[in-house]
């Protein structure tokens, strides 16, 4: 069985160190689910990038009509 992935992060609420095991972990000081916060940030950034790409595809940049000689 593979080793669980462990990551140490700082809790965004109380600035205490929290260890995430396979993406899940709760702050012992304030009780915040830090794993959920990290996953939400990652998901929000990915959705934002997808929206920007779709918007760029839907609305091509406008160019001025020029005469070519």
C-alpha positions in Angstrom: 0.0 0.0 0.0 1.4 3.5 -0.9 2.5 5.9 1.7 0.0 8.6 2.6 1.0 12.0 1.3 1.7 14.4 4.2 1.9 18.2 3.8 2.4 20.8 6.5 0.5 24.1 6.0 -0.3 27.2 8.0 -4.0 27.6 9.1 -5.4 30.7 7.5 -7.5 31.5 10.6 -5.1 31.2 13.5 -1.6 30.9 11.8 -0.8 27.6 13.5 0.9 24.7 11.6 -1.5 21.9 10.4 -0.5 18.6 8.8 -2.6 17.4 5.9 -2.7 13.7 5.3 -3.9 12.8 1.8 -5.5 16.3 1.5 -7.5 16.1 4.7 -6.7 17.8 8.0 -8.4 19.9 10.7 -6.7 22.6 12.7 -6.3 21.6 16.3 -6.5 25.1 17.6 -9.6 26.6 15.8 -11.2 23.5 14.3 -11.1 24.8 10.7 -11.1 22.1 8.0 -7.9 23.2 6.3 -8.1 20.5 3.6 -11.4 21.8 2.5 -10.1 25.4 2.3 -7.1 24.3 0.2 -9.3 22.3 -2.2 -11.8 25.2 -2.6 -9.0 27.6 -3.4 -7.6 25.2 -6.0 -11.0 24.6 -7.6 -11.8 28.4 -7.7 -8.6 29.1 -9.5 -9.2 26.4 -12.0 -12.7 27.6 -12.7 -11.5 31.1 -13.1 -8.9 30.1 -15.7 -11.5 28.0 -17.6 -13.9 31.0 -17.7 -11.2 33.3 -19.0 -10.3 30.8 -21.8 -14.0 30.4 -22.8 -14.5 34.2 -22.8 -11.5 34.6 -25.0 -12.8 32.1 -27.5 -16.3 33.6 -27.6 -15.3 37.2 -28.0 -12.4 37.5 -30.5 -10.5 40.8 -30.3 -11.9 43.5 -32.5 -9.6 44.8 -35.2 -9.8 47.9 -37.3 -10.6 47.5 -41.0 -7.6 48.8 -42.9 -6.9 49.1 -46.6 -4.2 46.8 -48.0 -2.2 48.0 -50.9 
